Amino acid sequence: MITEGSAPSHKGGKRRKAPAGAAEKTVGCAVLAALCAICVYLYVQQARFSPAVIPSLNSAPQAGHLPGEPDGPSSGAAAMIPGGLAGLSPLSAAVSFGPETLSDKIDGKAELYLSSGFREMACRSFGNAEARIEVYVYEMESPDGAFAVFSGQRRSGSEPSDLARNAYFTENALFFASGNYYVEAVADRGDESVKQSLQAVGKALLAALPAGAEAADPTTLFPSGGLDRESVRLTASDSFGLEGFNDVYTGEYKPESGEAMAFLSVRPTPEDASAWREKYLKFLKENGYSDVEAQGAPAGAAVLRLDDSFEVLLTEGPILAGVHEATSLPAALDLARQLAAELQGKKK
């Protein structure tokens, strides 16, 4: 029975299609032919070389000169990168970046360099059959600035290198500081042969750097017993989050009583050291620390606590020193006493 408005049903539930008209077939064939013609045209055009490209393919670059490289001698940080490095061939021209453009190259890390007295950075790619190595040379205003970025960028799990006093390897890279320069050589892979290439590259780069004053060995500032020498850092600005608290050395200790960090900053005058002691005390208290009465603390030292974190502040002439984020009061007091004795010994 068929109700009003319902479509008639056919066997199998499908409607029979009306045969296509001659006009529809003609239009379909025309569209298909047009598409085929377009495909043939595109294929021919892609396979055809532009006449302007052929001369550049046939002309090889001049020996010792890379496409895009200036004809004149390089200068600044770029001049510190030799044209050939220990069996590696240059793969690119040296490119330089100044304070205004450094963030274009190392986005997110430029502030560490800029706050440490950055002048210029030059980089260049080298390679051979084994590896590709990227070389970066940073020129800073002073040896202390070079050490600040070297120590601030130090990777965990590093291996010391005998190339320089401040030098180390990671799995696929070599890092070192010399005079006003901080240098990185980073390979695209890591194994023993690449490590040997990195060492040879480092020697060539070190030989190309100008001789100059070296930063004082910062490990000598701290008590030697228990110091993790590789942990010594120089923070050029805003140490511990305190604005303007600049040029602060830190070193880590792990005594049996707990972990602790010693810090030390040489200020221009004893008055300046005392002023920064008061600023840091105020900063700590504003962030929840409170005074602790502690027997055995060095004379005149301030001891503070926040939960299980302890701070100790003391001054000796123009030096502001102390203990930062000790995990127990005994660890804080023990390191503070060692630090006070070290400063007294240097005073004599």
Stockholm file with secondary structure:
# STOCKHOLM 1.0

chainA/1-348         MITEGSAPSHKGGKRRKAPAGAAEKTVGCAVLAALCAICVYLYVQQARFSPAVIPSLNSAPQAGHLPGEPDGPSSGAAAMIPGGLAGLSPLSAAVSFGPETLSDKIDGKAELYLSSGFREMACRSFGNAEARIEVYVYEMESPDGAFAVFSGQRRSGSEPSDLARNAYFTENALFFASGNYYVEAVADRGDESVKQSLQAVGKALLAALPAGAEAADPTTLFPSGGLDRESVRLTASDSFGLEGFNDVYTGEYKPESGEAMAFLSVRPTPEDASAWREKYLKFLKENGYSDVEAQGAPAGAAVLRLDDSFEVLLTEGPILAGVHEATSLPAALDLARQLAAELQGKKK
#=GR chainA/1-348 SS CCCTTCCCCCGGGCCCCCCCCHHHHHHHHHHHHHHHHHHHHHHHHHTSCCTTHHHHHHSCCCTTCCTTCCSSCCCGGGGGSCSSBTTBEECSCCEEECTTTHHHHSTTTHHHHHTTTEEEEEEEEEECSSCEEEEEEEEESSHHHHHHHHHHTCCTTCEECTTSSEEEEETTEEEEEETTEEEEEEESSCSHHHHHHHHHHHHHHHHHSCCCCCCCCGGGGSCCTTEEEEEEEEECSSGGGCTTCCSEEEEEECCTTCCEEEEEEECSSHHHHHHHHHHHHHHHHHTTCEECCCTTCCTTCEEEEETTEEEEEEEETTEEEEEEEESSHHHHHHHHHHHHHHHHHHHC
#=GC SS_cons         CCCTTCCCCCGGGCCCCCCCCHHHHHHHHHHHHHHHHHHHHHHHHHTSCCTTHHHHHHSCCCTTCCTTCCSSCCCGGGGGSCSSBTTBEECSCCEEECTTTHHHHSTTTHHHHHTTTEEEEEEEEEECSSCEEEEEEEEESSHHHHHHHHHHTCCTTCEECTTSSEEEEETTEEEEEETTEEEEEEESSCSHHHHHHHHHHHHHHHHHSCCCCCCCCGGGGSCCTTEEEEEEEEECSSGGGCTTCCSEEEEEECCTTCCEEEEEEECSSHHHHHHHHHHHHHHHHHTTCEECCCTTCCTTCEEEEETTEEEEEEEETTEEEEEEEESSHHHHHHHHHHHHHHHHHHHC
//
